[in-house]
Structure formats: C-alpha cells, structure tokens
Amino acid sequence: MNAKARTARRTLRDRTRTQRAAARITRQGAGTLATHCIAAGLGIREARTVAGSLRKNAAKVGVTGAPGTSYVHGRARACTRYTRAEVARMAVVYRPRKPAYKAVATHLTLAA
C-alpha cells in the first residue's frame, strides 16, 4: 500500500468515527464525554484526555449526568451520559492549552 492510499484510508476512518459518534449522540440524546469529544473530531486517546478534564469540570459546574452502561468488546462498564447542553456548560469552564483541545472546547460549547 502506498502513502496516498494510507492517507486516504486514515482520513476515511477518522471521518467515519466522528460521524458515528455524532449519530449515536443524536439518536440517544446523550453520550459519554469521550463520545462527545470524538464527535467533535478528536482521536480516541485525545478524547479520553479531554473527557477526564471535562469530568473534573462537571463537579465545578454542578452537572451530574445520567448513569448508564457502556458496552465495549463484550464488557459492560458503568458510565455517565451527558446531553449536549450539559457538555457545553462543562466546556465553558474548561481551559485547555493545546490548540487542538481549544478547537474542541469551542466546538463543544457551540454544539448545544
């Protein structure tokens, strides 16, 4: 496989991941913080990082979310799902340093 094909496949994979996460949030009405970050355009590792920071800000803003269950690779894990408005309230308080994270914070704030 040449470099052009690798780049095209990576672009398609990233776009698919983003669209699926956004569709899941729209369909269910709420999603985990990582899902919201993936829908905003981050990769999985970066989404987990930003989700951890947003989780800390949830306590500051007083957002509790709704308890749920997340299924990944056959395992069920307890999670908390948030609506777009709740994530926007957390994103207002979130102060990232990295430019990519700043863009995501802006996207999450405007998504509500």
N, C-alpha and C positions, 0 to 999 in steps of 0.2 A: 504494500500500500504506500502510495506516495504522500508527500506532505500536504498537497492540496486536498486529497481525499480525507486525510486525518483531520484537517481543519474543518472541512465541511461536516464530517460526522460529529465532531465535538460541538459545533455550532447547533446542529440539529438536536443533539442530545440535551444541551443546555436549554434550548427553546422549548423542547418537549417537557422537560422537568418543570420549568416555570409555568407553562400553560396548564399542566395537570394540577399543580398546586393551587393555582388561581381558580380552576374549575371546582376543585374539592371544597375550597372555602365558599365559593358562590353556592354550590349545591347544598352544603350542610349548614351554612350560615355562620359557622365559626370554625376555627382551626387552631392548631398548636402554634406557638410563637415561631418555631422553626419553619412551619409550613408558610406562615405569613412572610417570613424572610426569603424563603425560596421563591415564593410568588413575586417578590419584589426584584428578583434577579440574582440573588446570591447563590453560590455553590453550597453544598451540604455542610462542609466544615465551617465556612464563614457564617452560615445561617445558624449553626449551633452556638457560635461565639456571640453573635448579636442577640440571639434568643436568651442566653444567660444574662447578658446585660439588661435586656428589657425586663426579664423576670425580677431582677433586683429593683427596677424602677416601678414595677407593679405595686410593690408594697408602699412606696413613697406616694403614689397617686391614689391608692386605695382600691385598685382593681383586683377582683378576686377570680373572675372567670368561672367557667362551668367544668366540673370534674367529668372526665371521660376515660376511655380506654383506647390506646393506640396499638395497632397490630402491625408488627414488622417481623418478617421472616419467621412466622409461626409463633411468635411470642406476644403475649398481651402485657402491656405496661400501662400503669396508671398515668394519666396526663391531665393537663388543664387546657381547655379550649377557650379561645378569646374571640370576640367579634371584631370586625374591622374598627369600630368606634373605640373599643377598649384598647386595641393596639395603637391607635392614633394618640390616645391620651398618654400612653407609655412613651411613645416616640417623641412627644413634645419635651419630655423631661430628659430623654436620652441625649447625651453629649459625646458623640464619637470623635475620634481624632483622624482615623484613616479616611481618605477621600471616598472610597467605595462605600464605607459604612455611613458616611454623611449623606450620600445619594440615596441609600436605602432608607435612612431615617426620614428624609424628605418625602420619599415615595410612600412610606407607611403613614405619614402624617396626612398626606393628601388623599390617600385611598379611602378614607372614611367619608 
